[in-house]
Amino acid sequence: MPNLDEVFGIRTRPVLSYVERTEVDARFQQATTQDSHIVIYGSSKQGKTALRQKHIADDDMIVVRCGPNMSTESVYRSILRQSGIRLETTNVSETGTKASAKTRVGFKALIPIFGGGEAEVGGEIEGNSTNSLSWEFVGYDLGEAQAIGELLQKAAFAKYVVLENFHYLQDETQRSLAFDLKTFHEMKVRFVILGIWQEANLLLFYNSDLQDRIVEIPVEPWTSADFDRVIATGCGVLNIQIDPRILAILKQQAYGNIGLLQEFLRVACEEAEILKTQDKNVAISDIALAQKAIDRKLHDQKGQLLQMLQNIAAKSRMRTDTESPLLLPYYLVMAILRLPIDNFKTGVTKQQLQEFIRGNHHRNDNETPRTSDITNLVIQLPIYQKEMSSPFLHYNSEDKKIRIVDMRYFFVLANTDRNAMLDEIPLPTTPAN
């Protein structure tokens, strides 16, 4: 019988309480029948990965998990490697006199013809062997979409290319990939892109030529009715009933985040000693279980939030050659803990952030920081968060707003003494070595 972790909570595979939503799942299924790229976007832990796992089989896709240090070429190398194409760097002398001959660097690509990959390098092609391989000299830049597309076509590649955590990539890399997606579309190489942002048309902002070449699937919002269906499905699998008063509290504290609701339900069941499907229907009616679930998650996530904020503030570098440094990452953290919580839902503009910092900065003047300083701060956000498992803040260069994109932390901020938390993040005073 299913255990609790298979029903409620966050895991690498879709939980058994997964429910399909017409405006999301049906739209995604329809998109898979078209030749467009698919973009899935929304806040952290809102079901992006579960959606693509539900509707695309593992054998029909390769997955590239993006990181902040990845370039366009490193993304493409991962695609080639996972598609069975092996590369070797090679030097080739161009024709000409001995004095004028030059050596250029290229790549020798070993392309599987019939899905092979075990034959020895340099082996000959033999009939219809499934291990057949073919050498191909590639004398052009592996950062070019045209080159990658041609190699994939020769390998008869027909899977989806899934780019997980697209938001981790540097803005320049995102922009470059957005331009390359047009080429891949024309060469019938299809991408599924997953990212943490909340605004539509991000890739169209980078490349307007993607109009009619991509289908965007937002995974938000999760409605109260959606939550009810998830609860009913999971409780049905576990053969339990949860008191509506408990559910009302947990739904309110989830702040519209399905991942947080799933975790609340898992913890509440654990507290009620429901660890697997019950032989007989069990009623969970102790209202105190709701607060126990909230307290446990608050304890876990408050520590995570504090550590993230401390890490961001620590990016405020003191310099021995500067008597009064800006320390803008620290003041960004101060803004998070001082401004109304809802501001970071709708988005804080650069101007609003600049005004807040000017009103609280240790220099105490009306010109610090400058607009260019704030621009540099928001551009550096991916770097400040590169050590995090998922981003906490996102800056949208289209509407010029900063948002908290992990909705779970609105729950923490709303249930925490934010001034006391700021006291645990002191203003940096020690110069960096």
Residue pairs with C-beta under 8 A, 6 or more apart in sequence:
1 276
1 277
2 16
2 237
2 238
2 276
2 277
3 275
3 276
3 277
4 238
4 266
4 269
4 270
4 274
4 275
4 276
5 11
5 266
6 15
6 16
7 15
7 16
7 17
7 234
7 237
7 238
7 277
8 15
8 17
8 234
8 262
8 263
8 265
8 266
8 269
9 15
9 262
9 263
9 265
9 266
10 45
10 259
10 262
10 263
13 53
14 50
14 53
14 54
15 50
15 234
15 262
16 233
16 234
16 237
17 230
17 231
17 233
17 234
17 237
17 262
17 265
18 50
18 54
18 230
18 233
19 226
19 229
19 230
19 233
20 26
20 54
21 226
24 47
24 51
24 217
24 218
24 219
25 51
25 54
25 55
27 215
27 217
28 38
28 40
28 51
28 52
28 55
28 217
29 55
31 38
31 215
31 217
32 38
32 55
32 56
34 215
35 185
35 188
35 190
36 185
36 190
36 212
36 213
36 214
36 215
37 181
37 184
37 185
37 190
37 191
37 192
37 193
37 210
37 213
37 214
37 215
38 190
38 191
38 192
38 193
38 214
38 215
38 217
39 192
39 193
39 195
39 202
39 203
39 214
39 215
39 216
39 217
40 48
40 51
40 52
40 192
40 193
40 194
40 195
40 217
40 219
41 48
41 194
41 195
41 196
41 197
41 198
41 200
41 202
41 216
41 217
41 218
41 219
42 48
42 196
42 197
42 198
42 218
42 219
42 220
43 196
43 198
43 220
43 257
43 405
43 406
43 407
44 196
44 259
44 390
44 391
44 405
44 406
44 407
44 408
45 257
45 258
45 259
45 260
45 390
45 406
45 407
45 408
46 219
46 220
46 222
46 257
46 258
46 259
46 407
47 219
47 258
47 259
48 194
48 219
49 164
49 194
51 217
51 219
52 61
52 162
52 192
52 194
56 160
56 162
56 192
59 159
60 159
60 160
61 159
61 160
61 161
61 162
61 192
62 79
62 82
62 83
62 159
62 160
62 161
62 162
63 82
63 162
63 164
64 75
64 78
64 79
64 82
64 161
64 162
64 163
64 164
65 164
65 165
66 75
66 163
66 164
66 165
66 166
66 168
66 169
67 165
67 168
67 169
67 386
68 168
68 169
68 170
68 382
68 383
68 386
69 386
70 168
70 169
70 173
71 143
71 173
72 143
72 173
72 176
72 177
72 180
73 141
73 142
73 143
75 163
75 169
75 173
75 177
76 142
76 143
76 145
76 148
77 87
77 142
79 148
79 152
79 161
80 87
80 109
80 142
80 148
80 151
80 152
83 152
83 155
83 157
83 159
84 112
84 115
84 116
84 117
84 155
85 109
85 110
85 111
85 112
85 151
85 152
85 155
86 109
86 110
86 117
86 121
87 107
87 108
87 109
87 110
87 138
87 142
88 107
88 108
88 110
88 121
89 105
89 106
89 107
89 108
90 105
90 106
90 107
90 108
90 137
91 103
91 104
91 105
91 106
92 103
92 104
92 106
92 137
92 139
93 101
93 102
93 103
94 101
94 102
94 103
94 104
95 101
96 102
104 139
106 137
106 138
106 139
106 140
107 137
107 138
107 139
107 142
108 135
108 136
108 137
108 138
109 135
109 136
109 137
109 138
109 151
110 121
110 133
110 134
110 135
110 136
111 133
111 134
111 135
111 136
111 151
111 154
111 155
112 132
112 133
112 155
113 125
113 132
113 133
113 134
113 155
113 156
114 128
114 129
114 130
114 131
114 132
115 130
116 129
116 130
116 131
116 132
116 133
117 131
117 133
118 131
119 129
119 131
119 132
119 133
121 133
122 135
123 133
125 132
125 133
125 134
126 132
134 154
136 151
136 154
138 147
138 151
140 146
140 147
141 147
142 148
145 180
145 181
145 183
145 184
145 187
146 183
146 187
148 184
148 189
149 183
149 184
149 187
149 189
150 187
152 187
152 189
153 187
153 188
153 189
157 189
160 190
160 191
160 192
161 189
161 190
161 191
161 192
162 191
162 192
162 193
162 194
163 177
163 191
163 192
163 193
163 194
164 194
165 194
165 195
165 196
165 390
166 174
166 177
166 193
166 194
166 195
167 195
167 196
167 197
167 382
167 391
167 394
168 382
168 386
168 391
169 177
169 382
170 382
171 379
171 382
171 397
174 206
175 206
175 207
178 203
178 206
178 207
178 210
179 206
179 207
179 209
181 191
181 203
181 207
181 210
181 213
181 214
182 207
182 209
182 210
182 213
184 190
184 191
185 210
185 213
193 203
195 202
196 390
196 391
196 394
196 405
196 406
197 394
197 396
197 405
198 218
198 220
198 394
198 403
198 405
199 396
199 398
199 399
200 216
200 218
201 216
201 398
202 396
202 398
203 210
203 214
204 210
204 211
204 214
205 397
205 398
220 256
221 256
222 256
222 257
222 258
222 261
224 251
226 258
227 251
227 254
227 258
227 261
230 258
230 261
230 262
231 242
231 247
231 265
234 265
235 241
235 242
237 277
238 269
238 274
238 276
238 277
238 278
239 277
239 278
239 279
239 280
239 281
239 282
240 269
240 274
240 278
240 281
240 282
240 283
240 284
241 281
241 282
241 283
241 284
242 265
242 268
242 284
243 283
243 284
243 285
243 286
243 287
245 287
245 290
246 268
246 284
246 285
246 286
246 287
246 289
246 290
249 290
249 291
249 294
250 261
250 264
250 265
250 268
250 290
250 293
250 294
251 261
253 260
253 264
253 294
253 411
253 415
254 260
254 261
254 264
254 411
255 407
255 408
255 410
255 411
255 414
256 407
257 407
257 408
257 411
259 408
260 297
260 407
260 408
260 411
263 297
264 293
264 294
264 297
265 293
267 292
267 293
267 296
267 297
268 284
268 289
268 290
268 292
268 293
269 275
269 284
271 289
271 292
271 293
271 296
272 282
272 284
272 286
272 289
274 282
274 284
294 415
297 411
298 411
298 412
298 415
298 416
301 408
301 409
301 411
301 412
302 412
302 416
302 421
305 409
305 412
305 413
305 416
305 421
306 421
306 424
306 425
308 385
308 388
308 392
309 333
309 336
309 337
309 421
309 425
310 424
310 425
311 384
311 387
311 388
312 329
312 332
312 333
312 384
312 385
312 392
313 329
313 330
313 333
313 425
313 428
314 329
314 428
315 329
315 380
315 383
315 384
316 325
316 326
316 327
316 328
316 329
316 330
316 428
317 325
317 428
317 432
318 325
318 327
318 428
318 429
318 430
318 431
318 432
319 325
319 431
319 432
320 431
324 362
324 363
326 361
326 368
326 369
326 373
327 362
327 427
327 428
328 357
328 369
328 373
328 374
328 377
329 377
329 384
330 425
330 427
330 428
331 356
331 357
331 360
331 361
332 353
332 357
332 377
333 422
333 425
334 356
334 357
334 360
334 422
335 348
335 353
335 356
335 357
336 344
336 404
336 413
337 413
337 418
337 419
337 421
337 422
338 356
338 360
338 418
338 422
339 348
339 356
341 410
341 413
341 414
343 352
344 402
344 403
344 404
344 410
345 403
345 404
345 410
346 401
346 403
347 396
347 399
347 401
347 402
347 403
348 401
348 402
348 403
349 400
349 401
349 402
350 371
350 374
350 375
350 378
350 400
350 401
350 402
353 374
353 377
353 402
354 369
354 371
354 374
357 368
357 369
357 374
358 365
358 366
358 367
358 368
358 369
361 368
361 369
362 427
369 377
378 395
378 402
379 395
381 391
381 393
381 394
381 395
381 402
382 391
385 391
385 392
385 393
390 406
391 405
391 406
392 404
392 405
392 406
392 409
393 402
393 403
393 404
393 405
394 402
394 403
394 405
395 401
395 402
396 403
404 410
